[in-house]
Amino acid sequence: MRTTIDAGGRVVIPKDLRERLGLRPGQHLDIAVLDGRISIDVTGVGMHLETRGDVAVAVPDEPIEPLDAETVRATLEQLRR
């Protein structure tokens, strides 16, 4: 797919790709140059560890949507393709 860079340096990711990757407005992305190419990666959610009782628990630094069975099924199906 082709796209362009506007005068402000912005690149539009085509809607089809945004939908396939589950990208949404305001989402953070990492951008880097790797082997002479631009690489754009979806950033993960920042986490920190909290001790709850005798157990260390990973806690997200920002609110995240709960994971449901349908999301897991759809992800597995997508990975199988």
C-alpha positions, 0 to 999 in steps of 0.5 A: 500500500502506498501513502504520503507524508504531509507537510507536517511530517504525518503519515496516514496508515490506511484504514484497512491496515488500522482495522487489521491491526486493531489500531485506534486514535491516540494509540502510542506507536514506536518508530525506528530506523532498522536496516535503512527502513522505517519500522513502526511497532505498536507499543505495549502497555507499561507495567509495574510490579506490586506485591499483593500478599506474598505474590508479585502482580503485574499492574498496567500503568494505564487503564486497559479493556478486560480480555474476553473470550471473543477477543481470545478466539478472534486473536487465535483465529487470526494467528492461525491464518 
